[in-house]
Amino acid sequence: MPHAPAAPRDALIASRVPRLADFTTLRLGGSASTWIEASSEAAFISALGAADEAGTGVLILGGGSNLVVADEGFDGTVVRVATAGIAPEVDADGHVRVTVAAGENWDTFVAHAVASGWVGVEALAGIPGTVGATPMQNVGAYGQEVGQTIAEVRVWDRRLKGVRTFAADECGFAYRWSRFKADPGRHAVLSVTFTFAVGSLSAPVGYAELARTLDVEVGERAPLEDVRAAVLGLRRGKGMVLDAEDHDTWSAGSFFTNPFVEVAPAGAPAYPQPDGRVKTSAAWLIEHAGFGKGYGNELVSLSTKHTLALTNRGGATTDALLALAREIRDGVAAEFGIGLEPEPVFLGCAL
């Protein structure tokens, strides 16, 4: 029979395992069998190795912002990544290489980058979660993706049982995709190294809504802090900046990814892709299939600010959330013949 993993050094094993609802932005989910908080790389690797050797299931937990956990919880070990550290190094051409521990808070790091004049992640402000989670699905928003500035990703390979480093061109970055997402559970991110230009102006603004807010043309630059502030304002207006008092932010962010199709429905946004397909808007499809902002019930609903977010109205269950997600997915399929794919990771449950 599997046995509980031994206590690694520099790690805290909780005597009372907390509910995962307390560590996810949806605020849903039961408890795990074992809870370990790792504050060093050595403890993180040791905890994973012990759990793998014991044959227990493992959840690597960062900020819990992209996670849907079953009401029954998780019959396995949660390893919460609590590592910290930001180490910059200027290279010969004036760029800066910055290695960041996986457990660092992402939005805090973006603020630090903007204050330091590091260019390339300013439009990714306000995204909850940890730095180590960002390469998994190539986190992106408002015209930027982390894959554009990542130089390398250092991981613990749980299959080969060793540390590996992947250069950016080995990571398979695409829209909400990477080699790490393609092989789930195998690679535990230890640190991420970014390469930034240095300056006071942003990267060219690539998103029309953000450009309008900044009063610049698409492709122009703006002061870094102005871009960060504008993005935070736009995200708050859509309920996408965490706020304990606002149930529209009790979500996993965008629940469905924008689909790639041969032909977009009449009137829908259509962004041509190199393979001849177009990317269209999941939010548009949801709204035009009859699911407007706030659709749902007293337990769960679409955000009143943004149709891509499924929210916990304060008394929700995961089962109720999944029922609403299925209703929306099936309604879009019936109306447009397009299948929506979920963006979050599911633990102990499925859509």
Sequence and secondary structure as in RCSB ss.txt:
>XXXX:A:sequence
MPHAPAAPRDALIASRVPRLADFTTLRLGGSASTWIEASSEAAFISALGAADEAGTGVLILGGGSNLVVADEGFD
GTVVRVATAGIAPEVDADGHVRVTVAAGENWDTFVAHAVASGWVGVEALAGIPGTVGATPMQNVGAYGQEVGQTI
AEVRVWDRRLKGVRTFAADECGFAYRWSRFKADPGRHAVLSVTFTFAVGSLSAPVGYAELARTLDVEVGERAPLE
DVRAAVLGLRRGKGMVLDAEDHDTWSAGSFFTNPFVEVAPAGAPAYPQPDGRVKTSAAWLIEHAGFGKGYGNELV
SLSTKHTLALTNRGGATTDALLALAREIRDGVAAEFGIGLEPEPVFLGCAL
>XXXX:A:secstr
        TTEEE SS  BGGGGSTT    BEEEEEEE SHHHHHHHHHHHHHHT EEEEESS TTEEE TT EE
EEEEEE    EEEEE TTS EEEEEETTSBHHHHHHHHHHHTEES GGGTT  SBGGGTTTTT EETTEEGGGTE
EEEEEEETTTTEEEEEEGGGS  BTTB HHHHSTTTEEEEEEEEEEEESSB S    HHHHHHHT  TT   BHH
HHHHHHHHHHHHTT S  TT GGGSB S  B   EESS  TTS  EE TTS EE  HHHHHHHTT  TT B SSE
EE SS TT EEE SS  HHHHHHHHHHHHHHHHHHHS    B SEEES   
